[in-house]
Amino acid sequence: MTLAAAPRHQLPIGARMRRAILPVFTGLVVAYLFLPILVMAVFGFNDIEGRFNFTWQGFTLDHWMNLFNRYPALNESLINSLTVAAISTVVATALGTLIGLALTRYEFRGRDPLNLLIFLPIATPEIVLGASLLALFVSTGVSRDLTTITIAHIMFNISFVVVTVRARIAGFDRSLEEAAMDLGADEWTTFRKVTFPLIFPGILAAALLAFALSIDDFVITQFTAGQTLTFPLWVYGASRIGVPPQVNVMGTLIFLVALVGIVIWVLLQRRDLSATPTSTEH
Amino acid sequence: MSDWLRHHRALVPYLFLIPGGLFLVLFFVIPLITTISVALQEGSLGTGYRLTFNFGIFPEAIARWDEQFLRSLQFGLIVTVLTMLIGYPMAYTIAFRGGRYKNILLLMVIMPFFTSFIIRTISWKFILADQGFVLGTLKDLGWLEPGFRLLATPVAVISGITYNFLPFVVLPLYVALERIDPRLIEAATDLYASRLQAFLRVTLPLSISGVFAATILSFIPAVGDYLNAELLGSRSETMIGNVIQRLYLVNNDYPQASALSLILMFGIVISIFFYRRVLRGQELTI
């Protein structure tokens, strides 16, 4: 902060250029991060027939207009991805939030093994997680389909939910709950009226993260899918022959939906922040 | 019910953690144990498998795939260094110079995640293509040899992995740097430390927990990655992940594949353990 506040006009040219290095570098990295996304979005407007989307042929809105009627299997894979993401988000958020509450608010034996059980799935490469589940399913004779994919996604999402929710709970003021209890609220009322609203942004953030991780997952899904295709698996299969522009359009749409979701979330948080002073005044 | 709970308060945390904990035991711990038992079996899909405690499979697997193991380790280390070299200055800039753009910049760091990992990688394949709009244009201008290529080289694979895991590095570094009181750095320069000395003696040590988390978060997925090598590389960039994937999903050689994935996992756990010891005495969050 103090660095940024230094009066610029007083600095000699050399120092001013040196100060510009970091922001310019950061700008370049942002451009690098966005380059493949920009390419994806632009080539969704490419005027081509079929799926050889390699050189620019001219502008068309055709693929946006005919998004869902060219490749039925692609639609199906997208529906599969959304189904898995929705179910695994709800289940993992519920299970993970409960563990987060247990870890931050209660004293109990076995805290260290539990922490290890939460940390290990995050520290294990995805390929090992997927491969072990495959080993389990193969040796128990379980056929792989949407259910096994969902189980796998719940598994890797629980840890991320716990970590996110725990960070939020650890940061809040326990005295608010004590105040509610002092004023005669029982435990359930305190949880409903005080604790839950306070940790809700953390739960929402965890759910968003879980949804994003699930809908994007490729590695673990490939190992647990059998013949079922999710959106990333369909795209992977298509990439051997040529990725049709409809994939670019869907990628762009998912990006835009996520962006709108984040903007709404940021706005909600802002309202949340501006509401805090009035609620703590009493 | 609530009376019962009041009398058994000590049980409440267990009620909270059992559903999720059980799920992790069933679908994380037991699969790992299964993997160990599969690795120690001999046989084939046709003749059936028998548990023979064939521990020899581990040295055999290492000897047979040593090249891919070494390449994964090498790529993983290069990617970790590269993501740190790109990510640290960026996180530093956001934390100390971000001002009111801080949140927008952070959002921009995570925004690539809004597009599929696979689509981004295919996009890179397209950008780096031999006659694509970058190399093709440079070749047409005569600035590059017509035979020059990036795809199917280690450069393409390494830059693909670096791209994919860069955001994982920026976020923990930012969190660690954001916590540092800028007055500490000011105090160092007031006491005649050069800017470099102030960075090396104050900023860097105070951000070490972020460096630890960041290097782990890029090294682990980088070592296990196979998609970049598959889409951007050729047969001579094969990593251990590609071997595991092929043995499991194409060749159905489950014992060999299980052995390799266990070696990968324990290799990573052991290196994290030693890495932590090297940084012992520093405050680490993980």
Interface residues (C-beta under 8 A of the other chain):
Chain A: M1 T2 L3 A4 L22 P23 F25 T26 V29 V30 Y32 L33 F34 L35 P36 I37 V39 M40 F43 F54 W56 L95 G96 L98 I99 L101 A102 L103 R105 Y106 E107 F108 L114 L117 I118 F119 L120 P121 A123 T124 P125 E126 I127 V128 L129 A131 S132 L133 L134 A135 L136 V138 S139 I151 A152 I154 M155 I158 S159 V162 E187 W188 A212 D216 F218 V219 Q222 F223 F231 P232 V235 Y236 S239 V243 V247 N248 G251 I254 F255 A258 L259 I262 V266
Chain B: S2 A10 V12 P13 Y14 F16 L17 P19 G20 G21 F23 L24 V25 F27 F28 V29 I30 P31 L32 T34 T35 S37 V38 I86 P89 M90 Y92 T93 I94 F96 R97 G99 N103 L105 L107 M108 V109 M111 P112 F113 F114 T115 S116 F117 I118 I119 R120 I122 S123 W124 K125 F126 I127 A129 G132 F133 Y163 L166 P167 P182 R183 E186 I216 I220 P221 V223 G224 D225 Y226 L227 L231 G241 I244 Q245 Y248 L249 Y254 A257 S258 S261 L262 L264 M265 I268 V269 I272 I286
